[in-house]
């Protein structure tokens, strides 16, 4: 019990990829040349990674009995008993405290955003996760707090268009997650998430369509914005739009043809098409704005 590898699994390090949202401001704010800002962005990303691990542990503690009845989640360390409850509590406290320290190093504002993120997720675990539609907005809010930490939190003015695009992207991922969970549930819907009883394919599919269209539209308008062209010194950022469109369409293909999307952080990185698209988008973006 409490083997090091099981404690690491409890932290869910695969989910730390979500902290990449913190680096968006560094990329589009042309701040990579300021070592102080770079270090603070890394600290903010680390703070969100550790505080999110604390949140995941608390969620696993609260759901450990229900997880034991789930065909997949029963393999989580707490559910199968490979980590004790006391060890999980201590690990959550250590992760949360370390994340808070990193956040305060980044800036007091980042520390406040981390505290808000933690409180919001505690409320989510205690009951808001069972409130239809609001549950997805809370998931999206967690990503938006990461974006704000990597922009306003370290002194980088955020683009309104980019924030809107980030909101649409995170809502899209949240609704796709619920759609994938709905498709993987038993017909009687007695599975893990009670909120799924209030969702249906007829409700989720239009929401996914709307948010997908808004991602493409808001990002396209961002690349064409006068402020964007002036900031980056190029009007060719629109060349990155096809990568965004392909990524969205590929994700929809994985949802409907392969029932994926329940765990965006890991599944997206396991699909070669999405990985290549992301890397190509990043490479072209850097080539355009850093030359």
N, C-alpha and C positions, 0 to 999 in steps of 0.2 A: 504493500500500500504506500502511496505517496512517492512513487518512483519519480525521479527527475523528469523523465520523458512524459509521464502523465501530467505532471504539474505544468510542463510547457504546453501540452495539448489543451489544458484547461484555460490557458491564456489566449488560445486561438490566434496564433501569430499569422495565420493565413489571412485573417481579416485586417491585418495592419496595412494591407495594400490600399485600404480606403483612405489612409492618411495622405495618399498621393494628391488628394484634393487640396491639401495645404500648399502644395508647390505651384498651383496654377498662377497665383499672384506673382511669384518669383519669375515665372516664365514670361507672362504677358506684361509684367510691370518693368521689365528690363532692369531688374535689381540684382542679377547674378554677379555683377562686378563689385558689389559692396559686401565684403566679407562679414561684417557685423550683421547685416540683414540675412545673409545666407545662414549663418549659425543660428540666428533666432528662428528662422523658418524651420530648420532641422529640429530645433528644440520644441517648437510648436507641434510638428508632426509626431515627434516622439511622445510628447505629452498626450496627444489624442490617441495614439496607439495604446499607451499604457492605461489611460482612463477608460478606453473602450474595453480593454481586457478586464478591468475591474467590473465594468457593467455586465460583461458576458458572464463572469463568475457569479455575480449576484443573481443574474437571471437563471443560471443553471442551478443555483441553490434553491431559488423559489420554485423552479419547475422540475426538480429532480424526480419527484414521484410520478408526474405525468410523463416525463421523458422515458421512464422505465417501460412504459406501455407503447412507446413509439418504435416502429421497426428500425429506424435509423438512429434516432437520438438516444436510444437505450445504450449505445456504445460510448456515450460521453463519459468522461472519468467519474463524475459524481453519480451519474445514474447507475453505472455498473459497479460502483464502490471501490474503484482503484485509487481514489483520492478521498481522504476523510473530510468531514464537514469542517472540523477545526482548521485543517490545513488550507482548505479553500477560503475560509474567512480571512486567515492571516495573509494569504497570497493576494486576495482582493485589496486588503488594506495597504500592503506594500506597493502594489501596482498603482493604486489610486494616489497614494502619497507621492511616489516617484513621478507620476505624470503631472501632478500639481506643481511640484518643484520645477520640472522642466518648463511647464507653461509659464510660471512666474519669471523664470529666467528669460523667456521670450519677451514677455511684457506683462504688466498687470492686467491689461485688457484680455490677453490670451488666457490668463488664469481665470478671469471672470467668465469667458466663453466656455472654458473647460468645466467650471462649476455649473454653469447653466446646462451644459451637455449632460453632466452626471445627474443633476436633479431631474431633468426632462426624461432621461432614460429610466430612472427609478420610478417616476410616475407612470411611465409606459409599462414597466414590469408589473407594477401594482394594480393596473387596471385599464389604462388607456389603450393597451394593445388589443383590447376587446371592443373598441369603439370603431365601427366601420368608417373608412375613408380617413378619419383623423389618425388612425394608426400609421397609414402610409405617409401622411404629412409630417408626422413626428420623425419617421425614418429619414425623410428628405431634409428635415430641419437639422438633423445631425450632420449631414453632409454640408449644408449651408454654413453651419458654424465652423466647420473646417475651412471652407473657402474664406470666411471672414477672418479667421485666425491668421491665414496666410496672406491676407491683404491688409485690412485695417489694423489687425493685431500687431503687425510689424511695420506699420507706416507706409504701406503701399496703397494708394487710392484704387479702390476696385471699380471696374467698368460695370455700369448698370446693365448693359447688354449681356456681359459675361455672367453676371449674377443671375439674370433671368434664364440664361441658357443652362446654368448649373442647377437651378430650381427645376426646370423642365426635365433635365436628365435624371435627377434623383427621384422625381415623382414617377417618371417612366420606369426606372429600375424597381421602384417600390410596387407599382401596379403589376409589373411583369412577375415579380416575386410572388405576389398573391395569386396571380393567374396560374403560375406553375404549381404552387401549393394546392390550389383548388383542383387542378388536373390530376395531382398525385394522391388526393384524398380518397378514402373509401366512399362508396356510393351513399352510405348513411351519414357521412360527415361526422363521425365520432372520433376523428383524429385529434391531433394536438391543438390546433388553433380554433377556438370557439368562434372567433370573428369570421371565419370562413363560411359559417352558416348564413351570414348576411351578405356574402358576395355571390356572384354568379358570373358565368361567362358573358352573358348578355350585358351585365353592368361593367365588367372590367375591360372587355375588348374595346368599347368606344373610348374609355379613359386612356387606354394604352395608345390608341390611334391619335387622339388629340395631343397627348404629351409628346409622342414621337414627331408629329408634324411641328409642334412648337420648338422642339430641339433644333430641327433643321432650319426653321424660319429665324429663330432668335440668333443662332450662330451665324447664319448667312448675313443677317442684318448687322451683326457685330463686325464681320469682316469688311462690310461695305460702308461702315460708319465713317463720317468725316474725322471724328476724333481718333478712331482706330488707325486710319491711314496716316494722320499727322503724327501719332505716337510712335508707330512702327516704321514710318518712312517708306511705306510700300502700299500699293493698291492691289497687290497680287495675293493677299492672304486668302482671297476667295478660292484660290487653287486647292485649299485644304478642305473645302466644303464636300467634295465627292467622297472623301474618306469618312466624314461624319455620316453622310447618307448611307454609305455601304455598311458602316458599323451598326447603325440602327436597324437596317434591313436584315443583316446577318443575325442580329440578336433576336429579331422577331422570328426568323427561320428556326433558330435553335429552340425557341419557345414552342412553336406550333408543330414542328416536325420531330423534335427530340425531347420534348417535355423538360427542357432546361430553363434556368432562370431563378430557381429557388434559392441558390446561393451565388449571387452575381460576382462576389469577390474572387471565388475560386474557379467557377465555371467559365467566366470570361477569359481567364488566363490559361485555361486548358484548351481553348479552341484556337488552332493555328491561324485561322482567317482573322479573328479578332485581334490576336497578338500582332500579326503582321500589319494589319490596318492601323492599330494604335502606334506602332513604331514608325510606320510610313508617315502618318499624320504628324508625329512629333519631329521627325527628321525634316520634313518639308517646312513645317512651322519654324523650326530653328534656322533653317537655311534662309528663310524669307525675312525674319525679324532680327537676326543676329549678324547679318553681313554688313 
